[in-house]
Amino acid sequence: MDPARGVDGSAPITRLTPGVPFPESETPVAPSWYAPTEGVEPRESDQNRRWPGHCYRSPYPLSERLFLAAYSFDRLIGEPKGNAAAMFGIYLCDADGNKELLYRDPAISSLWPIPLRARRRPPVVPSNLDARLGQEGVFVLQYVYASLPRGPRGTVKALRIVQVLPKSTPGKDLPPVGIPSGAPGKQVLGTVPVEPDGSAHFSAPARKELAFQALDERGMAVQVMRSGTYLQPGERTTCVGCHEPRVTAPRKTLSIAQRRPPSRIVPGPDGSKPLSYPILVQGVLDKRCGGCHTGPTPAGGVLLSGKPDGHYTASYNALAPRVPFSDMGNGEPLSKPDRYGARGSPLMKKLLDGHQGVRLSKGDIERLATWMDVSVLFYGTFDPADQARQQAGLRIKGPKIE
């Protein structure tokens, strides 16, 4: 792979073994008579077409043109049977498709070629962790607008620090924490400022999965991070930007944020840690929307009461589908500015335009934007008992596993 030739698609890829199909992503052309029936388990002969011929695995580079690899004359076996039937040997291969057998044991497969040789013990590298930081670390963001795709310049005023919670129960959506399919649990640690030059410098807790959201002047996410990152205690780490192009280098100049001590995280609104839709959002709805959207005949048929309705509440069931969110069914490899959350929501636009004369305060907007930007989740825990308390509007201590 050559990232200088591109970062997406097939342009950066040079295929070294063109005679072998890629398992799971490439199938030889089936004969004209072959038409598998939807919902019917494939026959063994059908599986031979989906997992055809011989196969490679576990390449280990030796130079630009030579590499070791495990190779089998037998076809790769798909799940759930595994690869027991494929007998792999270790081969020396080159970039022209040639291969030379180095080792094969008829009794067992040899899967992981790793070259070994005697060498001097390397010097002990002293730790660069700063013990003074305790159970925290420090992030430096050089330029928030170094992004892919490019976002609007000059719009980002802060970062929202979101903690992604570990799944503490088995199975997807058992129980669900919101309407997005396969949604992880989240809670908001708070926000830190972004300087006019697009830089940020802040402390954050170590050993917790964190994701960042770039916020505009109203606290709505321009761009969101859909992966996660960690700090170790005492670690200092730097990123170039938010989804920066992968072929760019860091800036050499010292940013404004780096010329001052790291910012401390300012906590988010009540109900964002642990996340609780009834505490974070329902109070705004009761205050601003209750006059029209309650009772037996709510305006427009939109009921915004906090009464339990199924696994959530009536207002959540009415509003959550009106906010664009990312889930397992609509995920793209790159998140696009203004696609998800508050800035991409027709609901938020209607409220900001003064729907039926309603004027939201700065605090109201912050609460609604926080909820929309964290994938419109309802619960801040996977624990069924704590979820029942949150549905009733009660407070919980937070997830047991952080």
C-alpha positions in Angstrom: 0.0 0.0 0.0 1.3 3.5 -0.9 -0.6 6.2 0.9 1.0 8.8 -1.3 -1.2 7.6 -4.2 -4.4 8.1 -2.2 -6.2 7.2 1.0 -9.4 5.7 -0.2 -10.4 3.3 -2.9 -8.0 0.9 -4.8 -5.5 3.5 -6.1 -3.0 3.0 -3.2 -3.1 -0.8 -3.5 -0.7 -3.0 -5.5 -1.9 -6.6 -5.8 0.9 -9.1 -5.2 -1.2 -12.3 -5.7 -3.6 -11.6 -8.5 -4.4 -15.3 -8.9 -6.0 -15.6 -5.5 -9.4 -14.0 -4.7 -9.8 -11.9 -1.6 -11.8 -13.9 0.9 -15.2 -12.4 1.9 -14.8 -9.5 -0.5 -14.3 -11.1 -3.9 -16.0 -14.0 -5.6 -15.2 -15.5 -9.0 -18.0 -15.2 -11.6 -20.6 -17.8 -10.9 -22.1 -19.9 -13.7 -25.3 -18.7 -15.3 -27.4 -21.4 -13.7 -26.3 -20.4 -10.1 -29.0 -18.4 -8.3 -28.9 -18.7 -4.5 -32.2 -18.4 -2.7 -32.4 -15.5 -0.2 -32.7 -16.8 3.3 -31.5 -20.3 2.4 -28.2 -21.6 3.9 -25.7 -22.2 1.1 -24.8 -25.7 0.1 -21.2 -26.9 0.5 -20.8 -26.5 -3.3 -22.0 -22.9 -3.0 -19.5 -22.2 -0.2 -16.7 -23.5 -2.5 -17.6 -20.6 -4.8 -17.6 -18.0 -2.0 -14.3 -19.3 -0.5 -12.5 -20.6 -3.6 -9.1 -22.1 -4.4 -5.9 -21.6 -2.5 -5.1 -18.8 0.0 -2.5 -16.7 1.7 -2.4 -15.2 5.2 -0.1 -13.5 7.8 2.4 -11.7 5.5 5.6 -10.4 7.1 7.7 -7.9 5.1 11.4 -8.4 4.7 12.0 -5.6 2.1 10.1 -3.6 -0.5 9.8 -6.8 -2.7 10.3 -9.8 -0.4 8.0 -11.1 2.3 7.2 -14.2 4.3 3.6 -15.6 4.2 1.6 -18.6 5.2 0.1 -20.3 2.1 -2.2 -23.2 1.5 -3.1 -25.1 -1.6 -6.5 -25.8 0.0 -9.4 -23.3 0.0 -10.0 -21.1 3.1 -12.8 -22.3 5.2 -15.5 -19.8 6.3 -17.1 -19.5 9.7 -18.2 -21.4 11.8 -16.0 -24.3 10.6 -12.7 -22.4 10.8 -9.4 -23.1 9.0 -8.7 -26.6 10.3 -9.0 -28.1 6.9 -6.5 -25.7 5.3 -2.9 -26.8 5.7 -0.6 -23.8 5.7 3.2 -23.8 5.1 5.7 -21.0 5.4 6.8 -19.5 2.1 9.3 -16.8 0.9 7.4 -14.7 -1.6 8.2 -11.8 -3.9 6.3 -8.9 -5.5 6.1 -10.7 -8.8 4.0 -13.5 -7.4 6.8 -16.1 -7.0 7.0 -18.2 -3.8 9.4 -20.7 -2.4 8.6 -23.3 0.3 10.6 -22.8 3.5 8.8 -25.1 5.9 5.7 -27.3 6.0 4.5 -29.7 8.6 1.9 -32.3 7.4 0.6 -32.6 10.9 -0.1 -29.0 11.7 -0.6 -25.7 9.9 2.2 -23.1 10.2 0.4 -19.7 10.2 2.6 -16.9 11.6 6.0 -16.5 9.9 8.3 -14.3 12.0 12.1 -14.0 11.4 14.3 -14.4 14.4 18.0 -13.7 14.8 20.4 -12.9 17.7 20.9 -9.2 18.4 22.2 -7.0 21.2 19.8 -6.1 24.0 18.5 -2.7 23.1 19.0 0.2 25.5 16.4 0.9 28.1 14.4 4.0 27.0 13.5 6.1 30.0 9.8 6.8 30.5 8.5 10.1 29.3 5.4 9.9 31.5 5.0 12.8 33.9 4.3 11.5 37.4 3.1 15.0 38.4 -0.1 14.5 36.3 -1.3 11.6 38.5 -4.2 9.8 37.0 -4.5 12.3 34.2 -2.8 13.0 30.9 -2.6 16.0 28.5 -3.8 16.4 24.9 -2.6 18.9 22.4 -4.6 19.6 19.3 -2.6 21.6 16.8 -5.2 22.7 14.3 -8.8 21.7 14.5 -9.5 22.7 10.8 -6.9 20.1 9.5 -9.8 17.8 8.7 -11.1 15.4 6.1 -13.6 16.3 4.8 -12.8 20.0 5.3 -15.0 21.9 7.7 -16.0 25.5 7.7 -13.1 27.7 9.0 -13.5 29.9 12.0 -16.6 28.1 13.4 -15.1 26.0 16.2 -14.9 27.5 19.6 -14.7 24.5 21.9 -14.3 20.8 22.1 -16.8 18.6 23.9 -15.1 15.6 25.7 -17.3 12.5 25.5 -16.5 9.4 27.4 -17.5 6.1 25.6 -18.6 3.6 28.2 -17.6 -0.1 28.0 -20.5 -2.5 27.2 -21.2 -4.2 30.5 -23.9 -6.6 29.2 -23.7 -9.3 26.5 -25.3 -8.8 23.1 -26.1 -5.8 20.9 -28.9 -3.6 22.2 -29.5 -5.8 25.3 -30.7 -3.5 26.8 -30.7 -0.6 24.3 -29.5 2.8 25.6 -31.3 4.7 22.8 -32.8 4.2 19.3 -29.5 4.0 17.3 -28.8 0.4 16.6 -25.7 -1.0 18.5 -25.2 2.4 20.2 -22.4 2.4 22.8 -23.0 4.1 26.1 -21.8 7.7 26.4 -21.5 10.5 28.9 -20.2 14.0 28.6 -17.2 15.0 30.7 -17.5 18.6 29.6 -15.9 21.2 27.3 -12.5 22.9 26.7 -11.7 26.0 24.7 -10.3 26.1 21.2 -8.1 29.1 20.5 -8.5 31.4 17.5 -5.7 29.6 15.6 -7.6 26.3 16.0 -5.5 24.8 18.8 -6.4 23.3 22.1 -4.4 22.1 25.1 -6.2 20.3 27.9 -6.0 17.8 30.7 -8.2 14.7 30.6 -8.7 11.5 32.7 -6.4 8.6 31.9 -7.6 5.0 31.1 -11.0 6.1 29.8 -12.1 5.9 26.2 -12.6 9.5 25.0 -14.0 11.0 21.8 -14.0 14.7 20.8 -16.6 16.9 19.2 -15.8 20.3 17.7 -18.4 22.8 18.8 -19.6 26.1 17.3 -20.4 29.3 19.3 -23.8 27.8 20.4 -22.3 24.5 21.6 -23.4 22.4 18.6 -21.1 19.9 17.0 -19.6 20.9 13.6 -17.7 17.7 13.4 -17.7 14.5 15.6 -15.1 11.9 16.3 -16.6 8.4 15.7 -13.6 6.5 17.0 -12.0 6.7 20.4 -8.6 7.4 22.1 -7.0 6.9 25.5 -4.4 8.5 27.7 -2.2 6.6 30.2 -1.4 8.3 33.5 1.1 11.0 33.0 1.0 10.8 29.2 1.2 13.8 26.9 0.0 13.2 23.3 -0.5 15.4 20.3 -2.8 15.2 17.3 -2.5 17.3 14.1 -6.2 17.9 13.7 -9.6 16.4 13.6 -9.6 13.7 10.9 -6.5 15.4 9.4 -5.4 14.1 5.9 -3.1 11.1 6.6 -0.3 12.3 4.3 0.3 15.6 6.1 2.9 16.4 8.7 2.5 18.2 12.0 3.1 22.0 12.1 6.5 23.2 13.4 5.2 26.4 14.9 4.1 26.6 18.6 0.3 27.1 18.8 -1.5 29.6 21.0 -2.8 26.8 23.3 0.7 25.4 23.8 1.9 28.7 25.2 -0.3 28.4 28.2 -1.0 25.7 30.9 -3.5 23.0 29.8 -7.2 23.8 30.2 -9.3 22.0 32.7 -12.5 20.4 31.5 -15.6 22.4 32.4 -18.4 20.0 33.3 -21.4 19.8 30.9 -25.1 20.5 31.9 -26.9 18.5 34.5 -28.0 15.2 33.1 -25.0 14.8 30.8 -22.9 12.7 33.3 -24.2 10.2 33.8 -26.3 10.8 30.7 -30.0 11.0 31.4 -32.6 12.2 28.9 -35.2 12.9 31.6 -32.8 15.2 33.5 -31.0 16.7 30.5 -33.9 17.3 28.1 -37.3 16.9 29.7 -37.0 20.0 31.9 -36.6 22.1 28.8 -39.6 20.5 27.1 -41.8 21.0 30.2 -40.8 24.7 30.4 -40.9 25.6 26.8 -43.2 23.1 25.1 -45.7 21.9 27.7 -48.4 24.4 26.9 -49.1 23.0 23.5 -47.7 19.4 23.4 -49.3 17.8 26.5 -52.8 16.5 27.3 -55.1 14.1 25.3 -54.9 16.2 22.1 -51.3 17.6 21.8 -50.6 20.1 19.0 -49.7 18.3 15.8 -50.2 15.0 17.5 -46.7 15.4 19.1 -46.8 14.5 22.8 -43.8 15.8 24.7 -44.6 14.5 28.2 -42.1 12.7 30.3 -44.4 9.7 31.0 -42.9 6.3 30.3 -43.8 4.9 26.9 -42.3 1.5 26.1 -38.6 1.4 26.9 -38.3 5.3 26.9 -40.8 8.2 27.3 -43.4 9.8 25.1 -41.3 12.8 24.3 -38.2 10.8 23.5 -40.2 8.6 21.1 -41.5 11.7 19.4 -38.3 13.7 19.1 -35.4 11.2 18.8 -36.3 10.1 15.2 -36.3 13.8 14.1 -32.5 14.1 14.8 -30.0 12.5 12.4 -27.7 10.1 14.2 -25.1 7.5 13.3 -25.7 3.8 14.0 -24.5 0.4 12.7 -26.8 0.7 9.7 -25.8 4.0 8.2 -22.1 4.4 9.2 -19.7 5.9 6.7 -15.9 5.7 6.8 -15.7 9.5 7.2 -18.1 11.6 9.3 -19.1 14.8 7.4 -19.5 18.2 9.0 -23.1 19.1 9.9 -24.4 15.7 9.0 -25.3 14.4 12.5 -26.6 15.9 15.7 -27.9 19.4 16.4 -26.5 21.2 13.3 -27.9 18.6 11.0 -31.3 18.4 12.7 -34.5 20.0 11.2 -35.8 19.9 14.8 -33.1 22.2 16.1 -33.5 24.5 13.2 -37.2 24.8 13.9 -36.5 25.6 17.5 -33.8 28.2 16.8 -36.1 29.9 14.3 -38.6 30.5 17.2 -41.2 27.7 16.6 -44.6 29.1 17.7 -42.8 32.1 19.4 -40.7 29.8 21.7 -37.3 31.4 22.5 -34.7 29.1 23.9 -32.1 30.4 26.4 -28.4 29.7 26.0 -28.7 26.9 28.6 -31.7 25.4 26.8 -29.7 25.2 23.5 -26.7 23.7 25.3 -28.9 20.9 26.8 -30.7 20.1 23.6 -27.5 20.2 21.5 -25.6 18.0 24.0 -28.3 15.4 23.7 -28.5 15.5 20.0 -24.8 15.4 19.5 -24.3 12.3 21.6 -26.4 10.2 19.2 -29.8 11.0 20.9 -29.2 8.4 23.6 -31.7 8.1 26.5 -29.8 6.1 29.1 -26.4 6.5 30.6 -26.1 2.9 31.8 -26.6 -0.7 30.6 -27.8 -1.8 34.0 -31.6 -2.7 33.7 -32.3 -1.6 37.3 -30.6 1.8 36.8 -32.3 2.2 33.5 -35.7 1.8 35.3 -34.7 4.5 37.7 -33.6 6.8 34.9 -36.9 6.3 33.0 -38.7 7.4 36.1 -36.6 10.6 36.2 -34.5 9.5 39.1 -30.7 10.0 39.5 -28.2 7.2 39.4 -24.6 7.2 40.6 -23.4 6.3 37.1 -22.2 3.2 35.3 -20.5 0.6 37.5 -17.8 0.1 34.8 -16.0 3.3 33.7 
